[in-house]
Amino acid sequence: MQNKHTYDAIIIGSGISGGWAAKELCEHGLKTLVLERGRDVKHLIDYPTYNTPPGNCPTAVISPANNAKKIH
Ligand SMILES: Cc1cc2nc3c(=O)[nH]c(=O)nc-3n(C[C@H](O)[C@H](O)[C@H](O)COP(=O)(O)OP(=O)(O)OC[C@H]3O[C@@H](n4cnc5c(N)ncnc54)[C@H](O)[C@@H]3O)c2cc1C
């Protein structure tokens, strides 16, 4: 006998759009499948600048109006 899986919704991609849609659908009781082709991103481990203060982040864009004293 064939193993069958059925879902109320199938979401392709777990970016902000797909992730949020999945959250909403699940919270409304829909059986939801999310398919993601990208690598497995580990929570916190894969956010290398998560705890870096804005002034120390090499790619940070600092607003001169708000941070003039910090960068000069
Ligand atoms: C360098 C950079 C910096 C950015 N900085 C900011 C910022 O500071 N602030 C801000 O608001 N926005 C920023 N953005 C924009 C923001 O990232 C996007 O607007 C947002 O991620 C779009 O969300 P999305 O869910 O539509 O797509 P995505 O986040 O791109 O998610 C799509 C997902 O679908 C997956 N996928 C694609 N095709 C398939 C497939 N065939 N099968 C399975 N999975 C698939 C992808 O792997 C991905 O995980 C930045 C974007 C870039 C590139």
The ligand as an ORCA input file, in Angstrom:
! r2SCAN-3c Opt
* xyz 0 1
  C      22.294     41.443      1.199
  C      20.848     41.730      1.548
  C      20.574     42.529      2.654
  C      19.248     42.805      3.005
  N      19.031     43.588      4.088
  C      17.781     43.849      4.482
  C      17.523     44.637      5.647
  O      18.442     45.073      6.345
  N      16.229     44.888      5.965
  C      15.190     44.408      5.227
  O      14.042     44.650      5.588
  N      15.393     43.648      4.126
  C      16.660     43.369      3.736
  N      16.884     42.611      2.605
  C      15.735     42.162      1.815
  C      15.105     40.951      2.449
  O      16.109     39.968      2.685
  C      14.057     40.414      1.466
  O      13.145     41.432      1.142
  C      13.286     39.266      2.095
  O      14.189     38.264      2.535
  C      12.344     38.680      1.063
  O      11.653     37.639      1.727
  P      11.068     36.450      0.934
  O      10.436     35.518      1.942
  O      10.187     36.950     -0.159
  O      12.298     35.757      0.197
  P      13.585     35.067      0.813
  O      13.912     35.580      2.173
  O      14.616     35.149     -0.267
  O      13.156     33.553      1.002
  C      12.944     32.691     -0.081
  C      13.292     31.280      0.406
  O      12.837     30.347     -0.562
  C      13.842     29.379     -0.756
  N      13.633     28.826     -2.083
  C      13.758     29.461     -3.270
  N      13.448     28.644     -4.276
  C      13.105     27.452     -3.706
  C      12.696     26.197     -4.236
  N      12.568     25.987     -5.561
  N      12.431     25.178     -3.369
  C      12.557     25.383     -2.033
  N      12.944     26.554     -1.472
  C      13.223     27.565     -2.311
  C      15.159     30.101     -0.587
  O      16.194     29.217     -0.247
  C      14.788     31.055      0.573
  O      15.035     30.481      1.835
  C      18.184     42.303      2.229
  C      18.458     41.480      1.125
  C      19.772     41.190      0.778
  C      20.061     40.304     -0.417
*
